[in-house]
Amino acid sequence: MTKKSNESNRPTHAIWQVQGEGDKARWNRVGAAWMHKDLKGANLKFDSIPLSGRVVVREITEQDNATEQNEAAAQGGAE
């Protein structure tokens, strides 16, 4: 039996609820996605289910990770 590294367990995409249009749109992260090995599908995990707006799935970038760490630190949740 082999173990997967922590890196491979990280989601590859973020799931967002988007309300509004253009510069006035509000983006609220509502979940995460992991692409299948064949890249033809994904597993989705929702932390909440949006009842309005639209759902957008975007690849997670290094900038997204840095932003999340800064937000957690500002809220006192940094390790």
C-alpha positions in Angstrom: 0.0 0.0 0.0 1.4 3.4 -0.9 0.7 6.7 0.7 -0.1 9.8 -1.2 1.9 13.0 -0.3 0.1 15.9 1.3 0.7 17.9 -1.9 -1.5 15.5 -3.9 -4.3 15.7 -1.4 -4.6 19.5 -1.9 -7.5 20.6 -4.1 -6.5 21.8 -7.6 -9.5 24.1 -8.0 -11.6 26.4 -5.9 -15.4 26.6 -6.2 -16.9 30.1 -5.9 -20.3 31.6 -5.6 -20.4 34.8 -7.7 -23.1 37.4 -7.3 -23.2 40.5 -9.5 -21.4 41.4 -12.6 -18.1 43.0 -13.6 -16.2 45.0 -11.0 -19.1 44.9 -8.6 -19.2 41.1 -8.5 -18.8 39.5 -5.0 -16.9 36.2 -5.0 -17.4 33.9 -2.0 -15.4 30.6 -1.8 -17.9 27.8 -1.2 -15.8 24.6 -1.8 -12.9 22.8 -3.5 -12.4 20.4 -6.4 -9.8 17.7 -7.2 -9.3 16.8 -10.8 -9.4 13.1 -11.8 -6.2 11.6 -13.1 -7.6 11.5 -16.7 -8.6 15.2 -16.4 -12.1 14.4 -17.7 -13.9 15.1 -14.4 -13.5 16.2 -10.9 -14.6 15.5 -7.3 -16.3 18.5 -5.7 -16.6 19.3 -2.0 -19.0 22.1 -1.1 -18.7 23.8 2.3 -22.0 25.6 1.5 -24.5 25.4 -1.3 -25.2 28.7 -3.1 -28.9 29.5 -3.6 -28.3 32.5 -5.7 -25.8 33.9 -8.2 -23.6 31.5 -10.2 -21.0 28.9 -9.4 -17.5 29.2 -10.9 -14.7 26.6 -10.7 -11.2 28.1 -11.0 -7.7 26.6 -10.8 -6.0 27.5 -7.5 -2.9 29.7 -8.1 0.0 30.5 -5.8 -1.5 34.0 -5.5 -4.8 32.5 -4.1 -2.8 30.5 -1.5 -0.9 33.6 -0.4 -4.2 35.6 -0.1 -5.8 32.9 2.0 -2.8 32.7 4.3 -2.9 36.5 4.7 -6.6 36.5 5.5 -6.2 33.7 8.0 -3.4 35.6 9.7 -5.6 38.8 9.9 -8.3 36.7 11.6 -5.9 35.1 14.0 -6.2 31.7 12.5 -2.6 31.4 11.2 -0.5 28.5 12.5 
